[in-house]
Amino acid sequence: MGLSKRVSSWTVEEVLEWVQEQYPTHTSMFYKAIIKHDISGRALLRLKDHHLELLGVEAEEQQQEILQDLLLLRVQEEINELSDICSDCFSP
């Protein structure tokens, strides 16, 4: 799944697709929680370690891996926003 669409615009289905690609061995655990809590891209970007525990991710190593991936998504989102701002400022 490419990041052509902003993460904050992802639907629950797109979040599920990302989880399946990133964590194929843990997909079933996340699927139920993501659907139950209706986690869209906007909510995904806001997840913290205590949220992961509530979603059933108890192993600290797994939490850290997910948090690192979420940080990368947040950075990409920020880059996209800055790019939009710059293009608006410098367009003729």
C-alpha positions as CSV (number, residue, x, y, z in Angstrom):
1,M,0.0,0.0,0.0
2,G,1.5,3.3,-1.1
3,L,1.3,6.5,0.8
4,S,-0.3,8.4,-2.1
5,K,-3.3,9.1,0.0
6,R,-2.8,11.0,3.3
7,V,-2.9,8.7,6.3
8,S,-5.3,11.0,8.1
9,S,-7.8,10.3,5.2
10,W,-7.5,6.5,5.5
11,T,-10.7,4.6,6.1
12,V,-10.9,1.7,8.6
13,E,-10.5,-0.7,5.6
14,E,-7.3,1.1,4.6
15,V,-5.9,0.9,8.1
16,L,-6.7,-2.8,8.1
17,E,-4.8,-3.1,4.8
18,W,-1.8,-1.3,6.3
19,V,-1.8,-3.5,9.4
20,Q,-1.9,-6.6,7.2
21,E,1.1,-5.4,5.2
22,Q,3.1,-4.3,8.2
23,Y,2.3,-7.1,10.6
24,P,1.1,-10.2,8.7
25,T,1.6,-12.5,11.7
26,H,-0.4,-10.3,14.1
27,T,-3.2,-9.3,11.7
28,S,-6.1,-11.2,13.4
29,M,-5.4,-9.7,16.8
30,F,-5.4,-6.1,15.3
31,Y,-8.3,-6.7,12.9
32,K,-10.9,-7.2,15.6
33,A,-9.7,-4.2,17.7
34,I,-9.5,-1.9,14.7
35,I,-13.0,-2.8,13.5
36,K,-14.5,-2.7,17.1
37,H,-13.0,0.7,17.8
38,D,-13.5,2.1,14.3
39,I,-9.9,3.2,13.9
40,S,-9.5,5.3,10.9
41,G,-6.2,6.9,9.7
42,R,-6.7,9.9,11.8
43,A,-7.2,7.8,14.9
44,L,-4.2,5.6,13.9
45,L,-1.9,8.6,13.9
46,R,-2.9,9.4,17.5
47,L,-2.3,6.0,19.0
48,K,0.1,5.8,22.0
49,D,1.5,2.9,23.9
50,H,-1.4,2.8,26.4
51,H,-3.9,2.6,23.4
52,L,-2.0,-0.3,22.0
53,E,-2.4,-2.2,25.3
54,L,-6.1,-1.6,25.1
55,L,-6.1,-2.9,21.6
56,G,-4.5,-6.2,22.8
57,V,-0.8,-5.5,22.0
58,E,0.7,-6.5,25.3
59,A,4.3,-7.3,24.4
60,E,6.5,-4.3,24.8
61,E,8.6,-5.3,21.8
62,Q,5.6,-5.3,19.6
63,Q,4.4,-2.0,21.0
64,Q,7.8,-0.4,20.2
65,E,7.7,-1.7,16.7
66,I,4.3,-0.4,16.0
67,L,5.1,3.0,17.7
68,Q,8.1,3.3,15.4
69,D,6.0,2.6,12.3
70,L,3.4,5.1,13.5
71,L,6.1,7.7,14.0
72,L,7.1,7.2,10.4
73,L,3.5,7.6,9.3
74,R,3.3,10.9,11.3
75,V,6.5,12.2,9.8
76,Q,5.2,11.4,6.3
77,E,1.9,13.2,7.1
78,E,3.8,16.3,8.3
79,I,5.9,16.3,5.1
80,N,2.8,16.1,3.0
81,E,1.3,19.0,4.9
82,L,4.4,21.1,4.6
83,S,4.6,20.4,1.0
84,D,1.0,21.6,0.5
85,I,1.7,24.7,2.4
86,C,4.9,25.5,0.4
87,S,3.1,24.8,-2.9
88,D,0.3,27.2,-1.9
89,C,2.8,29.9,-0.9
90,F,4.9,29.7,-4.0
91,S,2.3,29.0,-6.7
92,P,1.9,31.7,-9.3
